[in-house]
C-alpha cells in the first residue's frame, strides 16, 4: 500500500499522503478490530482515518464511509482533507448539515461514498428512519473523547454496530480523559477492542514532533483585589456553614469545598421533595447553594478574568433583582455588606483604569512576539465570553495587532454569538493574515487545524486535562510553537493548573498500560477491556476520587455565563403568565403527519417527538421499536401519540415544583 515516500493506493491521489512508519503501523492495527487511536495534535490522526477508509472501500466496493466530527467547522475541515487526498469524484465526498432539507439528505445518504457529518444530524436521521447503516463499512469518530453520557456519538455507534453488515469503528483523539472511568466509558460506548497510543517521546513519532516551548508567568494579585476576595470569601463561608448545619456539607472551609462539591448538591437536595422532607429546609438549602455558586463565580471572575467581568456579573445580578420575579435569596445576597463594599471597591478600581494584572503581561507578550516575528499568529484562550470581548478590544487598540474574538453560537443580550459560518470565516481570515490574533473561548480549543499559529496564551487555566491538551495543540503543528500560561498567585489559576497537569500525567500512564494490555490480548474483546479496568488498584481509585473534579463536570460546568444562567433559571423557575398553545398552522402540520404515514409502512404507529427531546434516552429507545418517529418543535408537550393524546415528561423535582408554583 506504500511507495518509497508517499502512500500509493487506487483510491488515494498520487503524492498526497507522506509515508510515515508510525501511521502505517497504527493503520495495520486498526484493521484488526474497533480501535481507539490516541496521538498528539498535529501528527496526522485524520491521515490514519483516510488510510483505513481507502482500505475499507477497496474491501467493500458497494459500501460507504461515515465520518463524524462534533462541530460544523471540524466537518468542513475533514471535507477539505478528504477531497484533497482521495482520488474519487468530489461530489461523492459529501457533508451533511442541518441546513440541508431532510428529503434531500435521504438522497445524499444513498449517493455518497464518503459522508461527513455531525453526530446530531446522523442521530436525527436514524431516529426518523431516513438512513440505515447496513452498507456502512467504517465509522470514523473524531474527538472520540466525547463518546460519553448521552452525547450523540454513543447512540450512533450503538446503532451502527447493530445495523452494519461489516462494522468497523475507528475513534481518534489527542486526549481521551484523565481517569480510567472516563477512558473505560469511551471504549465501552464505541465498542473498542484495541487501543493504539503514541506520546511525543515515542521513538517512531519523535522525528515528526515540533518543539513547543512552555513558559509560566506568575502574576501577583493587587491589594484592592485581595480586599474584594476577602469580603466575598467571608460571605461564601457563611453560606457553607449554613449548608453544613443542614447536613449537606462535611466542611465549611472555603478552601476545602470545591466547585464540584457545590454543583453536585442541587440534584441531591431536590430529591428530598419526593421524600416529604421538611420543605422549608429544602428551600433554605437550595437558596444557600445558589448563593454559594454565585459567590464562587464572582471570585473566579475577580481572580482570573478582571474587574470588567466582575462588575458585569454584579450588574447582571442587580438587574435580575429589579425584575418582578427576582428570588428572595438573590435580594438578600445583594443586600449583604460584603457585596455592597465589594461592588464599591470594584467601581473604584475601574475608575483607576485597572482591569487585571494579567492584561499588561498579555500585552507585553503579544507585542514582543509581533515585533520579533511580524507574520506571527497568536491565539489567546479564555473561559469567558465577556473576557474574550474585552481582551480583543484591548489588543485591537495596539499598533500592528489585528484581533478578533472567536466564540460559540449562543447569543445573549448585547452579545451576539458566532454562527458556524462566521466561525469558518474568521478562522480563514486568521490563516490568511487578516487577523494576527484571535481571542477564543472553548470553541477554539478542539480539533481545528491552525497550522499557522506560533503562540498560544492561556489567559486563564482550566482544570481539565482534555481542554489543556487541546489548547496547547493549537500550536507547534507544522513548525515550532510556544505556549505561555498566565497564573495569578494564590488563586484558582494555581489550583486549576496543577489539577490539569496531574490529570494529564495520569491519562498518559493509563493509556500506556491499556495499550500494553491490548497488545498482550490478541483476541481482545470488550469484556477484556472491562477486566483491565476492574484490575486497577483500589488505592488508585481512592486517589483519583480525592484529587480533583471529574472531567465531565469540568466540561459541563466551567461556570461560563451561559452555564450559570441555565443553572439559575432551573433553580429559580417561576410561573409563566403566558401559557403556550398550538397555532392553527402547527395543528395542521400535526394533522398532516397522522393522515399521511410514510409510504410502504401503513401499519406502523406514529409518534411525534419534540425536537428538545431528541437527545433524551426515551426518543432513542423509541427509535429501536417498529415505529415511525417524526421530530417537530412542539409548543406544549414532549410526545404526541395521536390527534387526541399528548405526553409531557417530567422528573420528580420538576413535577413537584409544577404543583407548588401552580403550573399543574
N, C-alpha and C positions, 0 to 999 in steps of 0.2 A: 504493500500500500504506500510505501515511501520511496522517494528518489533520494538523490545524494543530499540536496539542500532543501528541497521542497517536497511536500506530500503530493503524490500522484494518485488520482482516483477519477473514474469516469464522471462522477457527479461533482467534482471539485475543479475550479478553474486552475489552469497551469500557473505555477509560481505564486499562488495566492496564500498558501499556508507554509510557513517555515517548518522544517522537520526538527522538532526538539525531542530528544530521547525521553525526557520525563513525561511529556504529553502522550507519546506513543505507548509508553509503559502503562500509564494510567488508563489510556484508551483500551488496551488489551484486557485489563482487569474489568472494565465496565461491561465487556461482552459476557461475563460470567454470571451476571445477575444484577438486580437492582442495587445501585451504588450511590453512596454519598461521597462526593469529591470536595475536599477542603484544601484550598490553595490560597496563598496570599494574593491580595489585589494586584492586578497587572501582569499575572503570569499565565493568562490565557485559559481560564476555565471555559469560556464560550467556545474556544477552538476545540477543546476535547468534546464538547457537546456537538459541534459541527462534524467532527470525525465520526462520532457514533451515529449521527443522523445519516451520513452518507452510507455507512455500512448497512444500516437497517433498510434503507431504500434499495440497496443492492440485494439484500436477502429477501425482501418482501416488496417487489416492484409495484404491487397494487395497493400498498399501504400509504398512510400519510403520517407525518411527524407533527407533534403538538409541543410547542414551546411556551411555557408560562413565565411571566415576569410580573412583579407586583404593581408597577405603575406604567402609565402610557409612555412617558419618556424612555423608560427601560425597554418597553416593547418596540418602540421606534428604533432604538439603538440596536437591538437584535435584528430587526428587519434590515437595517443598513448592512450589518455584518454578514448576514446570511446571503443577501443579494450580491454582496461583494465577493464572496468566496465560492458560492455554489454555481455550477455550470448547468443550470436548468432555466427554463423560461421564467423571467422575473415575475410575471403575473401568477405563477404557481406558488410563489412565496407570499403569503397573504397575512395582513394584520387585521385582526378583528377588534372592533371597539363598540362602545355603546352608541356611538354616533351613527352606526350602520343599522338600518331597519332590520328587525328580526327576520322578515321574509327574505331579505337579501342575504342575511347571514346563513340561512339554510342552504342557499345555492353555493355560497362560498365554502361552506363545510364540505360540500361534495366535490368541488373543483380544485381545492388547494392541495398541494403536495407537502408543503411546509406551512403550518399555520401557527402564528404567534399572537398571543392574546394575554390579557389579564385574567387571573383565575375567576374573578367575579362574572365575567362575560361567559366563560365556559360553564360555570356553575348554573347560571340562569338558563342557559340553553339546554343543559342536561335536565334541569327541573322541569322545563317546559316541553321536553321531548323533541327539541329541534335538532339534536345530534345524538348519534350513537358512536361510541368509541371502539367498536369492534375492529375496524380497519387500522386503528392507530398502532403503529409498531414501536413507537418511542414517545414517552412523556418526559420532556426536559423541564426541570423545575429550578429556575434561577432564584437566588436569595432563599435557598431552601430552609434556612433557619426560621422562616415564617410559618412553617408547617406545624403549627401548634394550636391548641384550643379549637375554636370554631372557624379559623381562617379558611378561606375557600380552597386552598391547596389540599386540605385534608379530605374534604368531600370529593373533589375531582379525582384525587389519587385513588380513593376507595372505589369510586365508580369505574375508573379506568381498569383497575385490577379485576373487577368483576366482568367487564364488558369486552375487553380486548382479546382477540384471538391469539396474539403473540405479544404479551405485555413485557415492557422493559422500562424501568424508571431510572433516570439519572438526575440526582439533586446536586446542585453546585452552590457553594457559599465560601466566603472568606472567614466566617465566624459563626459556627452553629450554636454557640452558647457556652456558658462557663461551668455549668454543673451537669452532673451525669443525668439527672432527671430530665433536663431540657434536651440533651442530645438523644437520650433514650426515646423521648416523645417524638422528636423529629424522625428518628429511624423507624419507629413503630408506624407513624402516620403515613410514611412514604414506602412502607414495606421493604425497607432497606436490608440487604443481605451482606453487603460489603462496604467497608469504609476505606477510602484512599486519601491520605493526607500528606502534605509536604509543608515544611517550615522554610523560612528564609535561609536557614543554615543547612538544609538538606543538600547533599553533595551534587545531585543531578540538577538541582534548581539554582544553586548559588551563582553560577555564571550569568544567569539572566536577571538577577535581583539588582535593582538600582538602589544605591545607598540613600537612606533617608536619615538625615541628622535631626535629633530631637533635643530641643532646648526648653528648660523650665524656667519661667520668670516669676519669682515670688514677690508679691506686692503687699505693702503694709496698708491696713485699713485706717483712715484718718480718725482723729479723736471724736469729731462730731458724729461720724458714722457709728463709732463704738457706743456713743451715748444712746442713739436710737436702738442699737442692737440690745443694749442692757434693758431698756424700757420694754421692748417687745418680748424679750425672753422672760421678763418678770410677769407680764400678763399671760404668756403661754404657760408658765409654771402654775399659775392659779387654775387654769383650765385642766391641766394634767392632774393636779391634786384632786379636783372635783371628779374626774374620771376614775382616779384611783379609789376614792371614797365610795364610789358607786360600784366598784368591783370590776371595772373594765381594764384597768392597768395595774401592773405589779409595782411600777416605779413612777414617780412624778418628776424625776430628774430630766431636765431639758436635754442634756447631752446623751442620755441613755434611751430616750424614747424616739425611735426613728420615724420617718415619714411612712415607712411600710407599716409600722405598728398602728398609726392613726388611720391609714387608708383601709386597713382590714376591719376596722371597728363598725362602720355604718351597717354593712350587711348583717353582722352578728347581732347588733343592737336591734335592728328592725325585726329580726326573727322572734324577738320576745313578744311582739304583738300577738303572735299565734298562740302563745302560752298563757295568755290572760294575766301577764305580769303587771306590776304597778305602772300604769300608763304615764303618770307624771314623772316617774324616774326615767322611763324610756325617753321621753321628750327632753328631759334635762340632760341626759347623756348625749343625745343627738345634737342638742344645742352646743354642748361643750366641745364635742369632737369637731363640729362645723367651725366653731370659733378657733379651735386649735389649728385646724388646717389653714384657715385664713391667715393666722399669725405666722405659721410655718412658711407659707407662701411669701408673705411680706418680708420675712427675714431672709429668705433666699434671694429675693429681688434686691434687697439692700446690700447683701454680702457679695453677690456675684454679678449683678447687672448694672445698677446705677440709680441715682436719685429720680430721674425722669420716670423710670419704670415703677419705682415705689410710689411716687406721687400719683401716677396714672392709676395705680391699683387703689390707693386711698380714695381718689376722686370717684372711681367706679363704685366703691362701697358706699360712699356718701350719696351718690346719685341713686343707687338702689334703695338706700334707706329713706329717700324722699318719696319713693313710689308708694302707691296705695296699698300694695301687697308686701311691703317690707316686713321681714321677720323681726320679732321682738329681740331675738338673740343678737341680730346684727345691730339693732338700735342700741342695745346695752353695751355691745363691744365698742361702738364708736363713741360712746359717752365716757368710756374709761379715761382716766387721766393719762395713762401710758400712751394711748392712741392720740389724744389731743396734743400732748407735748411732742410726740414723735413727728406728727404732721407739721407742727410749727418749726421744729429743727430742720426738717427736710426742706421746707419752703426757704428757710434762711440759707441753707447750703446751695439751693438752686439759684437764689439771688446773687450768690457769690460766683455763679457760673462754674460751679464744680459739679461734675457728673459722677465720675468714679475714677479712682486712681489707675484703673486698668486702661482708661482711654488714652492718656498721654503715652503709656507704654506701647499701646497698639499703634498709635500714630507714628511713633519713632520707628517701630519695626517695619511698618508699611513704607514709610518714606525712604528709609535706608535701603530696603530691597529694590524699590523702583529706581533710586539714584544709582545703585550699583549695576542693576540689570534692567534697563528701561522697558524691555519686552516681556518682563515677568508677568505671570498671572498669579493672583493671590486669592485664596478662599478663606474667609473668616466664618467660623461656626459659633452660633449662639442658640440657646434653647428657646428663646422668647421672641415673638414677632415684634413687640414694642422695641426691644433692644436692636433687632435687625434693622428696623426703620431708622432709629436714632443713629446707629453706627454708620449706616450707608450715607445719611445726610452729612455727618461729620467728615467722613472720608472724602465725600464728593467736594467738600469745600477746600480740599488741599490741592496744591498745584501738581499737575501730571497724574492725579488719581481720578479714574473714571469708575465709579462704583454703582452697583445696583444691588438691591436686596433680592433674595431668591427664596420664596416661601411657598407654602401649600395652598390648596384651592379654597379652603374655608374663608368666608368673608364675615366681617362684623362691622358694626357702626364705625365709620371713619377709616376703615382698614380693609380695602378690597384685596382678596386673595389672588393668587396667580392661577389662571386656568392651565391645564396641561399644555395647551397650545402656547401660552405665554411662557411657561417654563422652558419649553423647547426653543422658543425664540431667543430668550435671554441667554440660555446656555450656549447657543450657537454664536451669539454676539460676543460672549466671553471667549470662546475659542478663536473667533475672528479678530479679537483685539479691540472691538468697540468699547467693551468694558475690560479693565485690567484687574478689577477687584469685585468679588461677589461676597455679600454678607448673607449667609444661608442659615436657615433653621434645619431641622432634621430631614426635610425633603431632599436636601443636597448631600446627605450622608451616604445614601445607599446606591451602590452599583454604577452610577453614572460615570462614563469614561471621560475624564477631563485630563487627557494626557498632557495638555499644555500647562497644567498647574505646577508652579515651582514652590510655593509656600502655602502651608495650611496653618492657620492660627486658631487655637481653641480659646475663644474669649471666655468660655466657662468650661468646667469639667462635667462629665456625665459618669454616673456610677455603673454604667452598662459596658461590659466587655465588647459586646457586639457593636454598639454605637461608637465606642472609642476606636476599635479596629477599622470600622467603616470610614470614620473621619480621616484617620491617618492615611487610609488607602487612596484618598483623592490626589495625593502627590507621590512622586517617585515611581510613576508608572513606566515612562519611556526614557526618562533621564533623572539624574539625582534630584532629590527634593529635600525640603526642610519642614519640620513641624515645630511650632512654638506654642507652649502651653502656659497660659496666664493663670496663676494661682494666688488668690487672696489668702494671706496667712490667717490661721485661726478661724477659718470659716468652712462652710460646706464644700467649697472648692477642694480643700485638702482631703476631706473625707471621701468625696467622690473620686478624686484622683487615685488614692490608694486602693479604694474598692475596685475600680476598673482594672488596675494593674494586677491585683490579686486574682481577680476573676479570669483575666487573660492567661496568666500562668497556669491556673487550674484547668482552663479549657484545653490548652496545648498538651498538658500532661494526660488528661482524659482521652484526647484524640490519639495520642501516641499509643496508649495502652489498648484502645479499642481497635486501632489499625493493626497492631501486632496480633491481637486476639483473632481478628478476622482472617489473617494470613495463616494462622495455625489451624483454622477450621475450613478445610477445602470445600465442604458442602454446607457452609454456614446458612442457617435458616433464621427466621425471625425469632424463634424460641431461643436460639443460641445467643442472640444479642441481648435478650432479656436476662438470660442466665449470667451473661458477663456483668451486667449492671447489678444484678442481685448479689454477685460475689464481692461487690465493693465493701470495704470495711465499714462497720458501724461508726467507728471513730471519725472517718472522713465525712460521713453523712452528718454527724453531730456538728463537726467543724463548719460544714457548708451552711447549715441552718443558722449557726450563730454569727457568721461573719458579716453578711450583708444582704441586701434586698434581692428578691427574685428578679430575674431578667424580665419576666412578663410584666410584673408590676412596674418596673422601670419603664418599659415600653408604653404602657397604658397611662401611667400616672407620673409623668415627669413634671407635673404641675404646670403645664402650659396654661395660658389664659383660657384656651378652649376646654381643656380637661377640667379645670377648676370650675368654670361656668357650668359645665354639664353636671358636675357633682353637686353644686349649689342648687341648680334647678331641680334635680331629683330629690335633694334633701328637703327643700322648702317648697314642694309642689303645692300650688294653690288652686282653688276652684276657678274654672274659667267661666266668665259671664256669657260667652257666646258658644253655644253648642254647635258642633259641626253637623252638616246634613248632606244628603245626596242631592246633587243638582240634577235637573232633568236630563242633561247630556250624559252624566255618569250613569243614571238609571238605564238609559238607552244602551249605553256601552255594555253594561252588565247583562241586560236582556239579550243582547246580540250574542254574547258568549254562550249563554244557556240554550238559545234557539238554534245555534249553528255549531254543533260539535265538530271537531276535526274530521275530515273526510276519511272513511275507512275504519273508523272506530266508534260506531254509534252506540255500542253497548257500554262504553266506559263512562264512569261517573265523572262529573266536572267539579273542580274546586277552584275558586278564585282566591288567590293569596295576595295580601297586601305586600307591596314592594319592601316595606320595612321588616317584614317577617321572613324575607328570602334568606337571610343569614341564620335564621333560627334552626335549631335541630328538628323542629316539627316539620317545617317545609321540606327539609332534606329527607326526612323519614317518609313523608307522604310521596315523595318522588320515587321511592322504591316500590310502591304499590302500583297496581294496574289502573291508574287514574290519569285523567287529563288535567294538568295544572295550568292555570293562567295567572301570570303576575300582573297586578294592577294597583295603582295608587288609590287607596280607599279612604274617604273622609271619616268613616266610622267602621269599627270592627277590624278584625285581623283576617278572618276567613269568611267567605260566602259559599254556602253549600247548595243553595237554590234561591229562587226569587223570593222565598219567604223566610229562609233561615240564614242567620249570620252568627259568627262566633267571635267574641272578644276574649283574648287570652290575657290573664293577669297572674302575677305571682302573689304569694301570700301578703307581702308587705304592701304592694300596690292595691290589692283588693281591700285590705284593712283601711288604708288611707282614703280610698274612694268612698267608703262608708262614712268615715269620720268627717270628711270635708263636703259630703253631700252629693257627690257625683253619682253615687248608687243609693 
